[in-house]
Amino acid sequence: FALWRRGTERGWSRRLKLLPFLAACGLYFTLWLPEPSWVSAGVKSLPVLSLVFFLTAQAWGDGAWTPAARRVCWGLMFSSLGDTCLVWPQLFLLGMVAFALAHVCYIWALGLRPVRPWVLLLLALAWAGAYATLWPCLGGPYVPAVGGYGALLAAVAWRALARAPSHLTMATSSLLFMASDLVLARDHFCAPVPQARLIVMGTYYAAQGLIAAWAPRASPRWKES
């Protein structure tokens, strides 16, 4: 009973620490500020910065950082930089670089075991198909940039799905990230997508929230299952 009670208290403590993130998301969707502006950039990046606070507070409460939490925290900070850059269309490429660094951090947090090559093959084929639909819309540096960025997205999903079902939260997050960025790419490079901003930001914040919720519970040791 004492163990159950302690686990319940920790669960409620974790949820309470996520309240700033939920409030920041509510503020973003309520204000729905026009872009670009520094105010809209600040409001847009606030939910992700709130997740940095969540991980820091959780680590303080647990008395230690898990390796995954530390690496996810770096990924969230790079994501916050990407959020700011994407407010201005001329900084789109710089924003892609920031998010690419974030995904490298997420892959690092997940580790490279177990390998599950068939999962990698399926995701590589899926990304190749998606890229084929985007390629006619791309030009200049965006041809290799989008290809490389999508490969990193697929790699995050590979590492997350390879560790499912024990890491179902992270697996769901990776798929939401892929959906968010595919809609963003279609809207930005090809043709306007109805309610694109709502879809992109809704799935994006959900993905980041799930990543942050997963990180404190992740094992510091990666074992072949």
C-alpha positions as CSV (number, residue, x, y, z in Angstrom):
1,F,0.0,0.0,0.0
2,A,2.8,2.4,0.9
3,L,4.4,1.8,-2.5
4,W,1.1,2.3,-4.3
5,R,0.6,5.5,-2.4
6,R,4.1,6.8,-3.2
7,G,3.6,6.0,-6.9
8,T,0.2,7.9,-6.9
9,E,1.8,10.9,-5.2
10,R,4.6,11.0,-7.7
11,G,2.0,10.7,-10.6
12,W,0.1,13.7,-9.2
13,S,3.3,15.7,-8.7
14,R,4.3,15.1,-12.3
15,R,0.9,16.2,-13.6
16,L,1.0,19.4,-11.5
17,K,4.4,20.2,-12.9
18,L,2.9,19.9,-16.4
19,L,0.3,22.6,-15.7
20,P,2.5,25.5,-16.9
21,F,2.8,23.7,-20.2
22,L,-0.9,23.2,-20.6
23,A,-1.5,26.8,-19.6
24,A,1.0,28.0,-22.1
25,C,-0.6,25.9,-24.9
26,G,-4.0,27.4,-23.9
27,L,-2.6,30.9,-24.1
28,Y,-1.1,30.3,-27.6
29,F,-4.4,28.9,-29.0
30,T,-6.5,31.5,-27.3
31,L,-4.5,34.5,-28.4
32,W,-3.7,33.1,-31.9
33,L,-1.4,36.0,-32.6
34,P,-0.6,37.0,-36.2
35,E,2.9,36.2,-37.4
36,P,5.6,37.4,-37.7
37,S,6.2,39.4,-34.5
38,W,8.4,39.1,-31.4
39,V,5.4,38.7,-29.2
40,S,4.0,35.9,-31.3
41,A,7.4,34.2,-31.2
42,G,7.6,34.4,-27.4
43,V,4.1,33.0,-27.0
44,K,4.8,30.3,-29.5
45,S,8.0,29.1,-27.8
46,L,6.5,29.4,-24.3
47,P,4.9,25.9,-24.1
48,V,8.2,24.2,-25.0
49,L,10.2,26.3,-22.5
50,S,7.6,25.2,-20.0
51,L,8.6,21.6,-20.7
52,V,12.2,22.5,-19.9
53,F,10.9,23.8,-16.5
54,F,8.9,20.6,-16.1
55,L,12.0,18.4,-16.7
56,T,14.2,20.6,-14.4
57,A,11.6,20.5,-11.6
58,Q,11.1,16.8,-12.0
59,A,14.9,16.2,-11.8
60,W,15.1,18.4,-8.7
61,G,12.3,16.4,-7.1
62,D,13.8,13.0,-8.0
63,G,17.3,14.2,-6.9
64,A,18.9,13.3,-10.2
65,W,18.7,13.7,-13.9
66,T,18.1,10.6,-16.0
67,P,20.4,10.6,-19.1
68,A,17.2,10.7,-21.3
69,A,15.8,13.7,-19.5
70,R,19.0,15.7,-19.9
71,R,19.2,14.9,-23.6
72,V,15.5,15.6,-24.1
73,C,16.0,19.0,-22.3
74,W,18.6,19.9,-24.9
75,G,16.2,18.9,-27.6
76,L,13.5,21.1,-26.2
77,M,15.8,24.1,-26.1
78,F,16.8,23.6,-29.7
79,S,13.1,23.2,-30.5
80,S,12.3,26.5,-28.8
81,L,14.9,28.2,-31.1
82,G,13.3,26.5,-34.1
83,D,9.8,27.8,-32.9
84,T,11.2,31.3,-32.9
85,C,12.8,31.0,-36.3
86,L,9.7,29.6,-38.1
87,V,7.8,32.7,-37.1
88,W,9.7,34.5,-39.9
89,P,9.6,32.9,-43.3
90,Q,13.1,34.1,-44.2
91,L,14.5,32.1,-41.2
92,F,12.7,28.8,-42.2
93,L,16.0,27.1,-43.1
94,L,17.6,28.1,-39.8
95,G,14.6,26.8,-38.0
96,M,15.0,23.4,-39.8
97,V,18.6,23.3,-38.6
98,A,17.5,23.9,-35.0
99,F,14.8,21.2,-35.2
100,A,17.3,18.8,-36.8
101,L,19.6,19.3,-33.8
102,A,16.6,18.7,-31.5
103,H,15.9,15.3,-33.2
104,V,19.5,14.3,-32.9
105,C,19.1,14.9,-29.1
106,Y,15.9,12.8,-29.1
107,I,17.7,9.9,-31.0
108,W,20.5,10.2,-28.4
109,A,18.0,10.0,-25.6
110,L,16.4,6.9,-27.1
111,G,19.7,5.0,-27.8
112,L,20.4,2.6,-30.6
113,R,19.3,-0.7,-29.1
114,P,17.4,-2.8,-29.9
115,V,18.1,-2.3,-33.6
116,R,14.9,-3.7,-35.2
117,P,16.1,-3.3,-38.9
118,W,12.6,-4.1,-40.3
119,V,11.2,-1.1,-38.5
120,L,13.9,1.1,-40.0
121,L,13.2,-0.3,-43.5
122,L,9.5,0.3,-43.2
123,L,10.0,3.9,-42.1
124,A,12.6,4.6,-44.7
125,L,10.2,3.4,-47.4
126,A,7.4,5.6,-45.9
127,W,9.7,8.6,-45.9
128,A,10.8,8.0,-49.4
129,G,7.2,8.0,-50.5
130,A,6.4,11.2,-48.6
131,Y,9.5,12.9,-50.0
132,A,8.5,11.9,-53.5
133,T,5.3,13.9,-53.1
134,L,7.2,16.9,-51.8
135,W,10.2,16.9,-54.2
136,P,8.4,18.6,-57.1
137,C,7.6,21.6,-54.8
138,L,11.2,22.0,-53.5
139,G,14.0,24.0,-54.9
140,G,17.5,25.2,-54.1
141,P,18.9,24.2,-50.7
142,Y,15.5,22.8,-49.6
143,V,15.9,19.8,-51.9
144,P,18.7,18.2,-49.7
145,A,17.6,20.0,-46.5
146,V,14.1,18.5,-46.5
147,G,15.4,15.1,-47.5
148,G,17.9,15.1,-44.6
149,Y,15.5,16.5,-42.1
150,G,12.9,13.9,-43.0
151,A,15.5,11.2,-42.6
152,L,16.1,12.4,-39.0
153,L,12.4,12.4,-38.3
154,A,12.2,8.8,-39.6
155,A,15.2,7.9,-37.4
156,V,13.5,9.3,-34.3
157,A,10.4,7.2,-35.1
158,W,12.5,4.2,-35.8
159,R,14.2,4.4,-32.4
160,A,10.9,5.0,-30.6
161,L,8.9,2.3,-32.4
162,A,11.9,-0.2,-32.0
163,R,11.4,0.2,-28.2
164,A,7.6,-0.1,-28.3
165,P,5.4,-1.2,-26.5
166,S,7.4,-0.4,-23.4
167,H,8.0,3.1,-24.8
168,L,4.5,3.7,-26.3
169,T,4.5,7.3,-25.2
170,M,7.6,8.1,-27.2
171,A,6.4,6.1,-30.2
172,T,3.1,8.1,-30.3
173,S,5.1,11.3,-30.0
174,S,7.3,10.4,-32.9
175,L,4.3,9.7,-35.1
176,L,2.7,13.0,-34.1
177,F,5.9,14.8,-35.0
178,M,6.0,13.3,-38.4
179,A,2.3,14.2,-39.0
180,S,3.0,17.8,-37.9
181,D,6.0,18.3,-40.1
182,L,4.5,16.7,-43.2
183,V,1.5,19.1,-43.0
184,L,3.9,22.0,-42.4
185,A,6.0,21.0,-45.4
186,R,2.9,20.6,-47.7
187,D,1.6,24.0,-46.6
188,H,4.9,25.8,-46.8
189,F,6.3,24.3,-50.1
190,C,3.4,23.0,-52.1
191,A,-0.1,24.5,-51.5
192,P,-2.1,25.9,-48.6
193,V,-3.5,23.3,-46.4
194,P,-6.9,24.2,-44.7
195,Q,-6.3,24.9,-41.0
196,A,-2.7,24.1,-41.4
197,R,-1.4,26.2,-38.5
198,L,-4.0,24.6,-36.1
199,I,-3.1,21.1,-37.2
200,V,0.7,21.7,-37.1
201,M,0.8,23.3,-33.7
202,G,-1.7,21.0,-32.1
203,T,0.2,17.8,-33.1
204,Y,3.5,19.5,-32.4
205,Y,2.7,20.5,-28.9
206,A,1.2,17.1,-28.2
207,A,4.4,15.5,-29.5
208,Q,6.7,17.6,-27.4
209,G,4.5,17.1,-24.3
210,L,4.7,13.3,-24.7
211,I,8.4,13.4,-25.1
212,A,8.9,15.4,-21.9
213,A,6.5,13.1,-20.0
214,W,8.4,10.1,-21.2
215,A,11.9,11.3,-20.4
216,P,11.9,11.2,-16.5
217,R,10.7,7.6,-16.6
218,A,13.2,6.4,-19.2
219,S,15.8,3.8,-18.0
220,P,19.4,5.1,-18.0
221,R,20.5,1.7,-19.3
222,W,19.6,0.4,-22.7
223,K,19.1,-3.4,-22.9
224,E,18.3,-5.7,-25.7
225,S,14.9,-7.1,-25.1
